[in-house]
């Protein structure tokens, strides 16, 4: 499995704890709410419909084994799908963080 940066891993774990149909509630999101909102935005805007379903099922089921049984595919195939989807999410998340940092640095220099 791919190695994640600590912030991405923490954010993915946080998202996994939230049900796929989660309606926004500030009390549940607690102090990491901005990370969860970014992840939800990435999932809704950067993934195709099939990948959205797969990552939401994985978040709800919590295991590759359960996901593979639900989808009727091998564990290896499910693992590859999740790795690929997480790579997209990770790349988008890191781009957003980099853009935020760049914008903050530009603001400081002005």
Secondary structure, DSSP 8 states (H G I E B T S, - for coil): -----HHHHHHHHHHHTS-TT----HHHHGGGHHHHHHHHHHHHHHS-HHHHHHHHHHHHH--HHHHHHHHTS-HHHHHHHHHHHHHHHHHHHHHHHHHHHHHHHHHHH-
